[in-house]
Amino acid sequence: MKCVDDFRLRLGKQELVPIMVGGMGVDISTVALSLEAARLGGIGHISDAMVPTVTDRRFNTKFVKDKLKQYKFNVENADKSVVKFDLDILAEATKLHVGSAMEAKKGDGLIFINCMEKLTMNGPKETLRVRMQTAMDAGIDGITLAAGLHLGSFSLIEDHPRFRDVKLGIIVSSLRALQLFLKKSSRTGRLPDYVVVEGPLAGGHLGFGMDWAQYDLATIVAEIRAWMQAEQLDIPLIPAGGIFTGSDATGFLENGAGAVQVATRFTVTRECGLPEKVQQEYFKATEDDIEVNQLSPTGYPMRMIKSCPAIGDGIRPNCEAYGYLLDANGSCSYIQAYNREVAAHPGERRIKVMDKTCLCTHMRNFDCWTCGQYTYRLKDTTRRNEDGSYQILSAEHVFKDYQFSKDGKVALPE
Ligand SMILES: Cc1cc2nc3c(=O)[nH]c(=O)nc-3n(C[C@H](O)[C@H](O)[C@H](O)COP(=O)(O)O)c2cc1C
């Protein structure tokens, strides 16, 4: 019987353990987590979500405070379109974040950055270009294009000296999305180095509608694989979403996948950015506690633990400090939902907004508990402490469990 370690992912000249830890914004997939995956010979992701906010916490920069100061005059204004990101500051923050990962990297693995198109930042093209180019300047091994179709993303970086050497990949949830991407990027004369195929059981935003439950990862992967073979495209496919055990992963590798992308199992590791209090909520969650909802202002469905503080909270939009989801016109659907509730409840101090959530603020504070569908199985991956809490794992333990386990088994910690 085979295990994941019997396979290798070939990316250019490199041979890797075929385990990729997926990007989890905002600083849930930390530099520390990505370093462990790379040290163990796989691929780790950092995320480029809200990087200035993340560097403030990690490096004591004052980007958020300074931005809030600059736009304080607008705090009471319902129209947030004046709130812009300073591209030099965005570059400085990205350089710090990516640079700190790359300088500390040890081992044979790689560190990629998860770049979400839906972080439109009141200037979609310019901000995405700066984020990707600066990550390449700072030595990132690869960029995974996420949360969006990215039809123009290769063009944004095609003049960069590393365009042909940095590893570039995209996350898709359908053959159609991949076909569109390949068609639109063909002008740059460059194919992606890998394609992550994300199914409906993943965490974060989903590339499906509310009918997500009708889709199945293995079927989508098989469809994409058959099309790629017919087109003679030899690009590693990396399935993601609900791959919970080493045996699940091995099954995909035996069927021709280049690697697997996994995330949920790593949310309860010490290296993950979630506070331990939140990690205990992930452990405690039952299947009924997990829902896919439409609260994200991005327009994509998102999976969350129902009891998380982000749901129903009517906080005033914090775009002067954050504003990462302001679209090209400087608006965000949470602002509209919030303004509607304020108008409907004059004089009320604390309003509720049930249909959208202020994703920037709540992700920043780890109050939006996005999770994979199998979060309810995490309790079976560890031991309980005497006080009833669950033992937090090490990233190495989870990585090696994926790498070596067989027979559907999950190794418990010592
Ligand atoms: C807490 C959490 C946050 C996530 N955030 C992101 C993200 O910011 N960008 C992204 O492309 N995918 C995100 N994902 C998806 C993962 O990178 C990954 O593809 C997926 O969750 C894999 O499925 P699994 O969690 O069942 O292993 C997130 C997943 C989780 C669990």
Ligand as a Chemical Component Dictionary entry (heavy atoms), coordinates in Angstrom:
data_LIG
# 
_chem_comp.id                   LIG 
_chem_comp.type                 NON-POLYMER 
_chem_comp.pdbx_formal_charge   0 
_chem_comp.three_letter_code    LIG 
# 
loop_
_chem_comp_atom.comp_id 
_chem_comp_atom.atom_id 
_chem_comp_atom.alt_atom_id 
_chem_comp_atom.type_symbol 
_chem_comp_atom.charge 
_chem_comp_atom.model_Cartn_x 
_chem_comp_atom.model_Cartn_y 
_chem_comp_atom.model_Cartn_z 
_chem_comp_atom.pdbx_ordinal 
LIG C1  C1  C 0 -9.048  29.136 7.607  1  
LIG C2  C2  C 0 -8.891  29.081 6.118  2  
LIG C3  C3  C 0 -8.605  30.232 5.410  3  
LIG C4  C4  C 0 -8.421  30.179 4.024  4  
LIG N1  N1  N 0 -8.083  31.324 3.347  5  
LIG C5  C5  C 0 -7.801  31.253 2.037  6  
LIG C6  C6  C 0 -7.283  32.391 1.356  7  
LIG O1  O1  O 0 -7.069  33.447 1.952  8  
LIG N2  N2  N 0 -7.037  32.285 0.025  9  
LIG C7  C7  C 0 -7.238  31.095 -0.643 10 
LIG O2  O2  O 0 -7.003  31.040 -1.849 11 
LIG N3  N3  N 0 -7.700  29.996 -0.018 12 
LIG C8  C8  C 0 -7.953  30.052 1.300  13 
LIG N4  N4  N 0 -8.343  28.915 1.946  14 
LIG C9  C9  C 0 -8.410  27.643 1.182  15 
LIG C10 C10 C 0 -7.153  26.788 1.374  16 
LIG O3  O3  O 0 -5.999  27.429 0.909  17 
LIG C11 C11 C 0 -7.239  25.403 0.742  18 
LIG O4  O4  O 0 -7.225  25.434 -0.659 19 
LIG C12 C12 C 0 -8.435  24.576 1.164  20 
LIG O5  O5  O 0 -8.956  24.929 2.397  21 
LIG C13 C13 C 0 -8.020  23.116 1.191  22 
LIG O6  O6  O 0 -9.026  22.309 1.727  23 
LIG P1  P1  P 0 -8.961  21.738 3.220  24 
LIG O7  O7  O 0 -9.013  22.911 4.112  25 
LIG O8  O8  O 0 -10.149 20.850 3.312  26 
LIG O9  O9  O 0 -7.659  20.977 3.380  27 
LIG C14 C14 C 0 -8.547  28.942 3.339  28 
LIG C15 C15 C 0 -8.835  27.793 4.073  29 
LIG C16 C16 C 0 -8.996  27.842 5.436  30 
LIG C17 C17 C 0 -9.285  26.565 6.181  31 
# 
loop_
_chem_comp_bond.comp_id 
_chem_comp_bond.atom_id_1 
_chem_comp_bond.atom_id_2 
_chem_comp_bond.value_order 
_chem_comp_bond.pdbx_ordinal 
LIG C1  C2  SING 1  
LIG C2  C3  SING 2  
LIG C2  C16 DOUB 3  
LIG C3  C4  DOUB 4  
LIG C4  N1  SING 5  
LIG C4  C14 SING 6  
LIG N1  C5  DOUB 7  
LIG C5  C6  SING 8  
LIG C5  C8  SING 9  
LIG C6  O1  DOUB 10 
LIG C6  N2  SING 11 
LIG N2  C7  SING 12 
LIG C7  O2  DOUB 13 
LIG C7  N3  SING 14 
LIG N3  C8  DOUB 15 
LIG C8  N4  SING 16 
LIG N4  C9  SING 17 
LIG N4  C14 SING 18 
LIG C9  C10 SING 19 
LIG C10 O3  SING 20 
LIG C10 C11 SING 21 
LIG C11 O4  SING 22 
LIG C11 C12 SING 23 
LIG C12 O5  SING 24 
LIG C12 C13 SING 25 
LIG C13 O6  SING 26 
LIG O6  P1  SING 27 
LIG P1  O7  DOUB 28 
LIG P1  O8  SING 29 
LIG P1  O9  SING 30 
LIG C14 C15 DOUB 31 
LIG C15 C16 SING 32 
LIG C16 C17 SING 33 
# 
